[in-house]
Amino acid sequence: MRTLAREWSHGKPDRVYCSTLPRSAESALILAESWGASVRVLSDLREWSPTVEDISQEEYVTREEACWKDHDLEYDTGESINEATKRTVGAVERIVSEVPEGITAVVGHGMAFAMFLASVQGTKPDIEYKRKIKNAALAVVEHEGGSFRLVRGFF
């Protein structure tokens, strides 16, 4: 994250948003300290998972793949991929309403970002796209005139 902060070339963010998960908050704090920015936690930036059950990795992957085939499928989490996409888009729209001008960084999770960027691009979220997003990856999205535009993808 320190390398990302040093190599950031998109203007200095005034605020860094993150999910409630500790790894997201820790990354956000590293970036915020580097830029002299504040941190804001939004629970709606949380990661999506097909289950909260303690199951084998094999069963987890089976459920995850089933959900990617049917974006309305829910297991015990009560949230389908379509619902998680709406939640994530809503979180980013809230960020825009809180910081209507300027630059903001959002630290989050691969699933949530895959869902959000698919929405920006007018496509369906795709597991293969999500799998290509590396840790500490960077994408740039602009918001103007009520819509989002992908400036730079994760890869």
BARO-220731 format. One record per residue: residue number from 1; residue in one letter; chain; x, y, z of N, C-alpha, C, CB in turn. Coordinates in steps of 0.001 Angstrom, whole numbers, plus 500000, padded with zeros to 6 digits. Glycine has a CB too. Example, Ala and Ser with C-alpha at 12.3 -4.5 7.8 and 13.67 -1.06 7.14 Angstrom:
BEGIN
+-----+------+-----+--------+--------+--------+--------+--------+--------+--------+--------+--------+--------+--------+--------+
| seq | type | mol |   n.px |   n.py |   n.pz |  ca.px |  ca.py |  ca.pz |   c.px |   c.py |   c.pz |  cb.px |  cb.py |  cb.pz |
+-----+------+-----+--------+--------+--------+--------+--------+--------+--------+--------+--------+--------+--------+--------+
|   1 |    A |   A | 513190 | 494310 | 507800 | 512300 | 495500 | 507800 | 513200 | 496700 | 507800 | 511308 | 495527 | 509046 |
|   2 |    S |   A | 512850 | 497750 | 507080 | 513670 | 498940 | 507140 | 512900 | 500030 | 507870 | 514084 | 499402 | 505725 |
+-----+------+-----+--------+--------+--------+--------+--------+--------+--------+--------+--------+--------+--------+--------+
! end
This chain:
BEGIN
+-----+------+-----+--------+--------+--------+--------+--------+--------+--------+--------+--------+--------+--------+--------+
| seq | type | mol |   n.px |   n.py |   n.pz |  ca.px |  ca.py |  ca.pz |   c.px |   c.py |   c.pz |  cb.px |  cb.py |  cb.pz |
+-----+------+-----+--------+--------+--------+--------+--------+--------+--------+--------+--------+--------+--------+--------+
|   1 |    M |   A | 500826 | 498810 | 500000 | 500000 | 500000 | 500000 | 500869 | 501253 | 500000 | 499061 | 499999 | 501206 |
|   2 |    R |   A | 502019 | 501162 | 500649 | 502900 | 502340 | 500653 | 503413 | 502651 | 499243 | 504092 | 502117 | 501609 |
|   3 |    T |   A | 503687 | 501586 | 498482 | 504109 | 501787 | 497089 | 502989 | 502428 | 496292 | 504528 | 500451 | 496440 |
|   4 |    L |   A | 501768 | 501950 | 496466 | 500613 | 502540 | 495776 | 500486 | 504012 | 496136 | 499309 | 501787 | 496137 |
|   5 |    A |   A | 500626 | 504344 | 497408 | 500525 | 505740 | 497846 | 501600 | 506603 | 497202 | 500630 | 505830 | 499368 |
|   6 |    R |   A | 502831 | 506094 | 497150 | 503940 | 506855 | 496550 | 503753 | 507048 | 495051 | 505268 | 506150 | 496812 |
|   7 |    E |   A | 503245 | 506006 | 494377 | 503137 | 506044 | 492918 | 501813 | 506622 | 492428 | 503310 | 504657 | 492361 |
|   8 |    W |   A | 500926 | 506977 | 493329 | 499612 | 507542 | 492992 | 499818 | 508802 | 492157 | 498782 | 507863 | 494286 |
|   9 |    S |   A | 499175 | 508881 | 491008 | 499370 | 510023 | 490106 | 498060 | 510681 | 489693 | 500119 | 509579 | 488871 |
|  10 |    H |   A | 497062 | 510598 | 490557 | 495728 | 511080 | 490180 | 495256 | 512242 | 491048 | 494727 | 509948 | 490268 |
|  11 |    G |   A | 496170 | 512986 | 491609 | 495809 | 514063 | 492513 | 495656 | 513516 | 493917 | 494518 | 514756 | 492056 |
|  12 |    K |   A | 495922 | 514368 | 494898 | 495895 | 513920 | 496295 | 494466 | 513813 | 496817 | 496702 | 514878 | 497178 |
|  13 |    P |   A | 494051 | 512623 | 497243 | 492711 | 512478 | 497821 | 492603 | 513185 | 499177 | 492361 | 510992 | 497978 |
|  14 |    D |   A | 491442 | 513750 | 499430 | 491169 | 514363 | 500728 | 490608 | 513344 | 501705 | 490196 | 515531 | 500575 |
|  15 |    R |   A | 490029 | 512276 | 501166 | 489379 | 511279 | 502006 | 489590 | 509901 | 501396 | 487867 | 511586 | 502167 |
|  16 |    V |   A | 489719 | 508910 | 502278 | 489840 | 507517 | 501863 | 488690 | 506754 | 502506 | 491237 | 506906 | 502266 |
|  17 |    Y |   A | 487911 | 506071 | 501699 | 486795 | 505257 | 502188 | 487219 | 503798 | 502221 | 485532 | 505440 | 501298 |
|  18 |    C |   A | 486640 | 503051 | 503158 | 486941 | 501631 | 503255 | 485755 | 500887 | 503847 | 488202 | 501397 | 504102 |
|  19 |    S |   A | 485827 | 499565 | 503758 | 484795 | 498718 | 504363 | 485115 | 498534 | 505848 | 484704 | 497329 | 503634 |
|  20 |    T |   A | 484285 | 497770 | 506514 | 484473 | 497516 | 507938 | 485479 | 496407 | 508229 | 483159 | 497169 | 508562 |
|  21 |    L |   A | 485906 | 495676 | 507209 | 486858 | 494592 | 507438 | 488226 | 495158 | 507825 | 486979 | 493705 | 506181 |
|  22 |    P |   A | 488882 | 494556 | 508799 | 490169 | 495085 | 509273 | 491208 | 495292 | 508175 | 490733 | 494162 | 510302 |
|  23 |    R |   A | 491318 | 494367 | 507224 | 492346 | 494530 | 506181 | 492067 | 495740 | 505304 | 492428 | 493273 | 505310 |
|  24 |    S |   A | 490794 | 496057 | 505092 | 490431 | 497234 | 504320 | 490759 | 498502 | 505112 | 488934 | 497197 | 503948 |
|  25 |    A |   A | 490406 | 498506 | 506383 | 490677 | 499675 | 507236 | 492187 | 499906 | 507392 | 490023 | 499489 | 508628 |
|  26 |    E |   A | 492946 | 498828 | 507566 | 494398 | 498957 | 507694 | 495008 | 499555 | 506427 | 495032 | 497590 | 507991 |
|  27 |    S |   A | 494568 | 499095 | 505270 | 495066 | 499637 | 504004 | 494674 | 501097 | 503854 | 494531 | 498823 | 502818 |
|  28 |    A |   A | 493442 | 501421 | 504220 | 492975 | 502808 | 504123 | 493800 | 503724 | 505020 | 491487 | 502904 | 504498 |
|  29 |    L |   A | 494135 | 503268 | 506212 | 494945 | 504080 | 507124 | 496339 | 504340 | 506570 | 495052 | 503397 | 508478 |
|  30 |    I |   A | 496939 | 503343 | 505948 | 498262 | 503527 | 505333 | 498188 | 504598 | 504253 | 498785 | 502194 | 504734 |
|  31 |    L |   A | 497184 | 504497 | 503385 | 497041 | 505486 | 502316 | 496745 | 506865 | 502890 | 495930 | 505070 | 501343 |
|  32 |    A |   A | 495827 | 506950 | 503829 | 495434 | 508234 | 504407 | 496615 | 508924 | 505088 | 494295 | 508038 | 505410 |
|  33 |    E |   A | 497410 | 508172 | 505810 | 498588 | 508754 | 506463 | 499572 | 509293 | 505431 | 499281 | 507710 | 507356 |
|  34 |    S |   A | 499736 | 508574 | 504338 | 500658 | 509013 | 503279 | 500201 | 510313 | 502630 | 500792 | 507930 | 502213 |
|  35 |    W |   A | 498899 | 510488 | 502505 | 498346 | 511648 | 501807 | 497854 | 512747 | 502738 | 497223 | 511212 | 500929 |
|  36 |    G |   A | 497844 | 512506 | 504044 | 497287 | 513479 | 504972 | 495771 | 513577 | 504830 | 497923 | 514844 | 504748 |
|  37 |    A |   A | 495145 | 512465 | 504520 | 493699 | 512423 | 504281 | 492977 | 511817 | 505488 | 493383 | 511609 | 503001 |
|  38 |    S |   A | 491676 | 511998 | 505528 | 490863 | 511364 | 506565 | 490332 | 510030 | 506045 | 489691 | 512294 | 506999 |
|  39 |    V |   A | 489886 | 509175 | 506974 | 489331 | 507866 | 506629 | 487866 | 507835 | 507041 | 490129 | 506711 | 507317 |
|  40 |    R |   A | 487051 | 507265 | 506174 | 485618 | 507094 | 506467 | 485267 | 505645 | 506188 | 484719 | 508074 | 505608 |
|  41 |    V |   A | 484636 | 504975 | 507137 | 484243 | 503574 | 507004 | 482777 | 503502 | 506587 | 484478 | 502798 | 508335 |
|  42 |    L |   A | 482508 | 502721 | 505539 | 481131 | 502475 | 505090 | 480886 | 500971 | 505060 | 480872 | 503107 | 503679 |
|  43 |    S |   A | 479898 | 500524 | 505809 | 479622 | 499085 | 505860 | 479161 | 498547 | 504506 | 478564 | 498789 | 506921 |
|  44 |    D |   A | 478552 | 499389 | 503681 | 478071 | 498920 | 502377 | 479190 | 498656 | 501373 | 477119 | 499928 | 501799 |
|  45 |    L |   A | 480431 | 498957 | 501738 | 481571 | 498611 | 500890 | 482091 | 497201 | 501198 | 482695 | 499638 | 501074 |
|  46 |    R |   A | 481407 | 496497 | 502101 | 481871 | 495174 | 502518 | 481910 | 494201 | 501334 | 480965 | 494618 | 503629 |
|  47 |    E |   A | 482685 | 493167 | 501538 | 482823 | 492122 | 500529 | 481542 | 491304 | 500443 | 484023 | 491211 | 500849 |
|  48 |    W |   A | 481338 | 490677 | 499304 | 480231 | 489743 | 499127 | 480795 | 488332 | 499260 | 479514 | 489948 | 497736 |
|  49 |    S |   A | 480006 | 487457 | 499813 | 480380 | 486056 | 499946 | 479128 | 485212 | 499727 | 481027 | 485765 | 501346 |
|  50 |    P |   A | 479280 | 484034 | 499145 | 478101 | 483208 | 498922 | 477561 | 482575 | 500203 | 478421 | 482131 | 497927 |
|  51 |    T |   A | 478358 | 482583 | 501279 | 477909 | 481944 | 502517 | 478681 | 482479 | 503714 | 478068 | 480421 | 502425 |
|  52 |    V |   A | 478080 | 482351 | 504869 | 478779 | 482638 | 506121 | 479026 | 481344 | 506897 | 477969 | 483637 | 506982 |
|  53 |    E |   A | 478585 | 480228 | 506331 | 478766 | 478928 | 506976 | 480240 | 478516 | 506977 | 477918 | 477859 | 506270 |
|  54 |    D |   A | 480604 | 477722 | 507941 | 481940 | 477148 | 508011 | 481935 | 475873 | 507164 | 482367 | 476852 | 509503 |
|  55 |    I |   A | 482299 | 476019 | 505903 | 482261 | 474904 | 504958 | 483641 | 474713 | 504338 | 481196 | 475148 | 503856 |
|  56 |    S |   A | 483818 | 473607 | 503657 | 485105 | 473341 | 503007 | 485328 | 474344 | 501873 | 485158 | 471881 | 502463 |
|  57 |    Q |   A | 486584 | 474519 | 501511 | 486924 | 475404 | 500398 | 486251 | 474916 | 499117 | 488457 | 475480 | 500208 |
|  58 |    E |   A | 486205 | 473611 | 498953 | 485572 | 473031 | 497758 | 484089 | 473415 | 497692 | 485724 | 471485 | 497759 |
|  59 |    E |   A | 483375 | 473303 | 498806 | 481957 | 473668 | 498835 | 481772 | 475173 | 498641 | 481318 | 473225 | 500161 |
|  60 |    Y |   A | 482687 | 475961 | 499220 | 482631 | 477409 | 499044 | 482726 | 477764 | 497556 | 483767 | 478099 | 499842 |
|  61 |    V |   A | 483700 | 477195 | 496873 | 483890 | 477462 | 495444 | 482667 | 477003 | 494653 | 485165 | 476756 | 494922 |
|  62 |    T |   A | 482100 | 475866 | 494996 | 480900 | 475367 | 494316 | 479755 | 476370 | 494452 | 480479 | 473992 | 494891 |
|  63 |    R |   A | 479544 | 476878 | 495663 | 478471 | 477853 | 495882 | 478762 | 479175 | 495170 | 478278 | 478101 | 497384 |
|  64 |    E |   A | 480015 | 479610 | 495243 | 480385 | 480857 | 494579 | 480141 | 480763 | 493073 | 481859 | 481198 | 494860 |
|  65 |    E |   A | 480566 | 479682 | 492459 | 480371 | 479505 | 491022 | 478891 | 479434 | 490659 | 481083 | 478244 | 490546 |
|  66 |    A |   A | 478083 | 478800 | 491513 | 476632 | 478737 | 491277 | 476028 | 480143 | 491307 | 475941 | 477833 | 492338 |
|  67 |    C |   A | 476493 | 480956 | 492233 | 475987 | 482334 | 492316 | 476403 | 483160 | 491096 | 476494 | 483008 | 493600 |
|  68 |    W |   A | 477599 | 482934 | 490587 | 478047 | 483666 | 489399 | 477265 | 483228 | 488156 | 479559 | 483453 | 489177 |
|  69 |    K |   A | 476728 | 482019 | 488173 | 475893 | 481565 | 487051 | 474479 | 482107 | 487157 | 475857 | 480038 | 486996 |
|  70 |    D |   A | 474009 | 482316 | 488382 | 472661 | 482845 | 488633 | 472790 | 483997 | 489618 | 471691 | 481730 | 489188 |
|  71 |    H |   A | 472803 | 485203 | 489098 | 473050 | 486393 | 489920 | 471943 | 486691 | 490928 | 473233 | 487583 | 489032 |
|  72 |    D |   A | 470830 | 485951 | 490876 | 469758 | 486115 | 491860 | 469800 | 485043 | 492950 | 468407 | 486083 | 491163 |
|  73 |    L |   A | 470713 | 484091 | 492846 | 470810 | 483001 | 493814 | 471373 | 483511 | 495130 | 471684 | 481862 | 493265 |
|  74 |    E |   A | 470735 | 483099 | 496226 | 471200 | 483431 | 497579 | 471326 | 482151 | 498379 | 470231 | 484427 | 498286 |
|  75 |    Y |   A | 472322 | 482080 | 499189 | 472417 | 480992 | 500162 | 472028 | 481585 | 501505 | 473867 | 480348 | 500202 |
|  76 |    D |   A | 472837 | 481433 | 502504 | 472491 | 481895 | 503843 | 472831 | 483364 | 504123 | 473181 | 481043 | 504840 |
|  77 |    T |   A | 473482 | 484027 | 503198 | 473865 | 485424 | 503440 | 472704 | 486375 | 503229 | 475017 | 485820 | 502534 |
|  78 |    G |   A | 471688 | 485922 | 502499 | 470548 | 486789 | 502218 | 470840 | 487849 | 501178 | 470095 | 487446 | 503472 |
|  79 |    E |   A | 471921 | 487665 | 500419 | 472277 | 488666 | 499424 | 472793 | 487986 | 498158 | 473333 | 489638 | 499985 |
|  80 |    S |   A | 472102 | 488219 | 497068 | 472542 | 487702 | 495774 | 473599 | 488635 | 495190 | 471342 | 487552 | 494797 |
|  81 |    I |   A | 474209 | 488219 | 494109 | 475171 | 489090 | 493424 | 474471 | 490347 | 492926 | 475848 | 488347 | 492244 |
|  82 |    N |   A | 473254 | 490214 | 492391 | 472526 | 491408 | 491941 | 472275 | 492372 | 493091 | 471194 | 491012 | 491298 |
|  83 |    E |   A | 471896 | 491844 | 494253 | 471660 | 492705 | 495414 | 472960 | 493328 | 495919 | 470990 | 491907 | 496540 |
|  84 |    A |   A | 474032 | 492553 | 495912 | 475331 | 493085 | 496344 | 475822 | 494172 | 495391 | 476372 | 491956 | 496434 |
|  85 |    T |   A | 475536 | 494006 | 494107 | 475911 | 495034 | 493136 | 475176 | 496331 | 493444 | 475604 | 494569 | 491693 |
|  86 |    K |   A | 473884 | 496243 | 493697 | 473111 | 497441 | 494047 | 473650 | 498093 | 495318 | 471626 | 497086 | 494229 |
|  87 |    R |   A | 473998 | 497279 | 496307 | 474546 | 497803 | 497561 | 475852 | 498549 | 497317 | 474769 | 496665 | 498565 |
|  88 |    T |   A | 476732 | 497941 | 496532 | 478037 | 498536 | 496274 | 477909 | 499824 | 495470 | 478932 | 497548 | 495538 |
|  89 |    V |   A | 477079 | 499802 | 494440 | 476851 | 501019 | 493652 | 476268 | 502107 | 494553 | 475898 | 500734 | 492450 |
|  90 |    G |   A | 475338 | 501731 | 495411 | 474763 | 502695 | 496353 | 475816 | 503300 | 497273 | 473683 | 502030 | 497185 |
|  91 |    A |   A | 476766 | 502488 | 497715 | 477846 | 502986 | 498572 | 478693 | 504018 | 497832 | 478732 | 501823 | 499055 |
|  92 |    V |   A | 479034 | 503723 | 496585 | 479850 | 504672 | 495816 | 479046 | 505942 | 495512 | 480348 | 504020 | 494495 |
|  93 |    E |   A | 477763 | 505810 | 495251 | 476926 | 506998 | 495048 | 476863 | 507837 | 496320 | 475505 | 506591 | 494611 |
|  94 |    R |   A | 476839 | 507189 | 497469 | 476866 | 507917 | 498746 | 478179 | 508675 | 498894 | 476673 | 506947 | 499937 |
|  95 |    I |   A | 479274 | 508045 | 498518 | 480577 | 508713 | 498572 | 480551 | 509971 | 497710 | 481706 | 507758 | 498103 |
|  96 |    V |   A | 480001 | 509852 | 496509 | 479916 | 511009 | 495611 | 479070 | 512119 | 496247 | 479316 | 510592 | 494241 |
|  97 |    S |   A | 477997 | 511745 | 496934 | 477154 | 512759 | 497563 | 477871 | 513432 | 498735 | 475841 | 512133 | 498040 |
|  98 |    E |   A | 478746 | 512701 | 499417 | 479492 | 513263 | 500533 | 480674 | 514101 | 500073 | 479972 | 512161 | 501439 |
|  99 |    V |   A | 481255 | 513738 | 498938 | 482406 | 514455 | 498387 | 482106 | 514725 | 496911 | 483753 | 513631 | 498565 |
| 100 |    P |   A | 481239 | 515711 | 496637 | 480815 | 515922 | 495248 | 481911 | 516437 | 494315 | 479680 | 516881 | 495226 |
| 101 |    E |   A | 482946 | 517034 | 494877 | 484058 | 517509 | 494058 | 485353 | 517055 | 494698 | 484030 | 519058 | 493900 |
| 102 |    G |   A | 486365 | 516928 | 493906 | 487648 | 516519 | 494439 | 487922 | 515056 | 494181 | 487713 | 516799 | 495910 |
| 103 |    I |   A | 488930 | 514571 | 494876 | 489421 | 513210 | 494650 | 489240 | 512399 | 495925 | 490916 | 513217 | 494207 |
| 104 |    T |   A | 488737 | 511210 | 495750 | 488515 | 510297 | 496860 | 489059 | 508934 | 496481 | 487012 | 510212 | 497230 |
| 105 |    A |   A | 489682 | 508263 | 497424 | 490143 | 506897 | 497210 | 489197 | 505945 | 497950 | 491625 | 506718 | 497698 |
| 106 |    V |   A | 488953 | 504785 | 497362 | 488106 | 503780 | 497980 | 488898 | 502481 | 498067 | 486779 | 503583 | 497179 |
| 107 |    V |   A | 489063 | 501990 | 499282 | 489746 | 500720 | 499518 | 488667 | 499672 | 499733 | 490731 | 500799 | 500751 |
| 108 |    G |   A | 488760 | 498587 | 499009 | 487699 | 497595 | 499127 | 488152 | 496209 | 498747 | 486537 | 497986 | 498282 |
| 109 |    H |   A | 487244 | 495487 | 498144 | 487422 | 494060 | 497914 | 487114 | 493709 | 496460 | 486527 | 493247 | 498861 |
| 110 |    G |   A | 487795 | 492687 | 495968 | 487686 | 492302 | 494567 | 486276 | 492059 | 494083 | 488477 | 491095 | 494333 |
| 111 |    M |   A | 485497 | 491328 | 494852 | 484110 | 491050 | 494436 | 483322 | 492345 | 494292 | 483411 | 490118 | 495451 |
| 112 |    A |   A | 483412 | 493199 | 495313 | 482655 | 494453 | 495287 | 483089 | 495327 | 494127 | 482825 | 495211 | 496602 |
| 113 |    F |   A | 484394 | 495408 | 493887 | 484878 | 496230 | 492773 | 484471 | 495645 | 491427 | 486397 | 496368 | 492837 |
| 114 |    A |   A | 484509 | 494332 | 491294 | 484074 | 493703 | 490040 | 482608 | 494037 | 489778 | 484279 | 492160 | 490092 |
| 115 |    M |   A | 481802 | 494007 | 490818 | 480376 | 494321 | 490674 | 480166 | 495784 | 490299 | 479626 | 494003 | 491973 |
| 116 |    F |   A | 480860 | 496674 | 490980 | 480714 | 498101 | 490703 | 481166 | 498439 | 489283 | 481513 | 498922 | 491718 |
| 117 |    L |   A | 482334 | 497961 | 488886 | 482845 | 498296 | 487554 | 481989 | 497691 | 486446 | 484283 | 497820 | 487410 |
| 118 |    A |   A | 481415 | 496525 | 486674 | 480484 | 495968 | 485686 | 479288 | 496893 | 485529 | 480019 | 494547 | 486101 |
| 119 |    S |   A | 478805 | 497422 | 486629 | 477686 | 498365 | 486572 | 478071 | 499621 | 485784 | 477233 | 498748 | 487995 |
| 120 |    V |   A | 479269 | 500141 | 486037 | 479750 | 501329 | 485319 | 479819 | 501062 | 483821 | 481136 | 501757 | 485843 |
| 121 |    Q |   A | 480244 | 499856 | 483457 | 480427 | 499505 | 482050 | 479158 | 498957 | 481402 | 481533 | 498492 | 481921 |
| 122 |    G |   A | 478082 | 498830 | 482184 | 476819 | 498331 | 481631 | 476830 | 496852 | 481321 | 476482 | 499081 | 480393 |
| 123 |    T |   A | 477653 | 496100 | 482060 | 477734 | 494656 | 481851 | 477348 | 493941 | 483147 | 479166 | 494237 | 481390 |
| 124 |    K |   A | 477332 | 492609 | 483093 | 477074 | 491821 | 484295 | 478399 | 491521 | 484982 | 476317 | 490505 | 483952 |
| 125 |    P |   A | 478390 | 491462 | 486314 | 479618 | 491084 | 487019 | 480092 | 489709 | 486559 | 479392 | 491090 | 488547 |
| 126 |    D |   A | 481402 | 489543 | 486506 | 481990 | 488326 | 485965 | 483086 | 487818 | 486900 | 482555 | 488576 | 484548 |
| 127 |    I |   A | 483034 | 486553 | 487257 | 484010 | 485992 | 488190 | 485427 | 486017 | 487622 | 483627 | 484566 | 488549 |
| 128 |    E |   A | 485569 | 485871 | 486325 | 486912 | 485889 | 485736 | 487544 | 487272 | 485868 | 486857 | 485472 | 484254 |
| 129 |    Y |   A | 486741 | 488323 | 485713 | 487245 | 489682 | 485917 | 487718 | 489842 | 487349 | 486161 | 490732 | 485587 |
| 130 |    K |   A | 486893 | 489379 | 488292 | 487231 | 489488 | 489714 | 488538 | 488775 | 490006 | 486107 | 488910 | 490586 |
| 131 |    R |   A | 488728 | 487611 | 489443 | 489933 | 486824 | 489716 | 491206 | 487507 | 489218 | 489810 | 485455 | 489076 |
| 132 |    K |   A | 491088 | 488396 | 488259 | 492252 | 489103 | 487717 | 492670 | 490306 | 488559 | 491961 | 489558 | 486309 |
| 133 |    I |   A | 491804 | 490758 | 489456 | 492127 | 491922 | 490283 | 493117 | 491500 | 491367 | 490835 | 492537 | 490918 |
| 134 |    K |   A | 494292 | 492087 | 491352 | 495327 | 491752 | 492330 | 495163 | 492616 | 493588 | 496742 | 491947 | 491717 |
| 135 |    N |   A | 495735 | 492160 | 494690 | 495754 | 492971 | 495902 | 496495 | 494274 | 495632 | 496412 | 492202 | 497073 |
| 136 |    A |   A | 496030 | 495351 | 496233 | 496607 | 496687 | 496082 | 496555 | 497170 | 494635 | 498047 | 496694 | 496576 |
| 137 |    A |   A | 495580 | 496699 | 493880 | 495397 | 497144 | 492496 | 494669 | 498493 | 492490 | 494600 | 496082 | 491667 |
| 138 |    L |   A | 494751 | 499182 | 491386 | 494180 | 500509 | 491270 | 493329 | 500611 | 490009 | 495284 | 501570 | 491261 |
| 139 |    A |   A | 492144 | 501127 | 490176 | 491299 | 501518 | 489044 | 490886 | 502954 | 489300 | 490037 | 500564 | 488875 |
| 140 |    V |   A | 490612 | 503696 | 488238 | 490208 | 505094 | 488375 | 488862 | 505276 | 487694 | 491276 | 506058 | 487766 |
| 141 |    V |   A | 487921 | 505838 | 488453 | 486576 | 506101 | 487958 | 486273 | 507567 | 488205 | 485516 | 505175 | 488646 |
| 142 |    E |   A | 485705 | 508221 | 487217 | 485275 | 509612 | 487377 | 483759 | 509660 | 487445 | 485799 | 510500 | 486215 |
| 143 |    H |   A | 483266 | 510670 | 488142 | 481820 | 510887 | 488233 | 481548 | 512317 | 487774 | 481280 | 510639 | 489702 |
| 144 |    E |   A | 480697 | 512423 | 486787 | 480342 | 513745 | 486269 | 478956 | 513672 | 485651 | 481388 | 514245 | 485227 |
| 145 |    G |   A | 478170 | 514698 | 485908 | 476845 | 514762 | 485309 | 475944 | 513604 | 485689 | 476970 | 514815 | 483835 |
| 146 |    G |   A | 476126 | 513058 | 486893 | 475265 | 511984 | 487361 | 475645 | 510599 | 486892 | 473900 | 512254 | 486947 |
| 147 |    S |   A | 476785 | 510456 | 486226 | 477176 | 509111 | 485782 | 478663 | 508870 | 486034 | 476854 | 508919 | 484285 |
| 148 |    F |   A | 479006 | 507594 | 486090 | 480373 | 507170 | 486309 | 481016 | 506804 | 484981 | 480428 | 505986 | 487284 |
| 149 |    R |   A | 482337 | 506985 | 484926 | 483089 | 506621 | 483731 | 484407 | 505992 | 484169 | 483334 | 507864 | 482812 |
| 150 |    L |   A | 484684 | 504817 | 483629 | 485941 | 504142 | 483938 | 487056 | 504816 | 483153 | 485864 | 502617 | 483605 |
| 151 |    V |   A | 488043 | 505351 | 483885 | 489191 | 505998 | 483276 | 490329 | 505014 | 483105 | 489641 | 507187 | 484112 |
| 152 |    R |   A | 490526 | 504202 | 484127 | 491590 | 503201 | 484111 | 491111 | 501971 | 484854 | 492899 | 503754 | 484743 |
| 153 |    G |   A | 491200 | 500802 | 484207 | 490795 | 499558 | 484831 | 491912 | 499000 | 485719 | 490402 | 498538 | 483765 |
| 154 |    F |   A | 491627 | 497904 | 486385 | 492582 | 497297 | 487299 | 493771 | 496658 | 486591 | 491890 | 496269 | 488135 |
| 155 |    F |   A | 493602 | 496310 | 485314 | 494681 | 495633 | 484593 | 494620 | 496012 | 483131 | 494592 | 494099 | 484760 |
+-----+------+-----+--------+--------+--------+--------+--------+--------+--------+--------+--------+--------+--------+--------+
! end
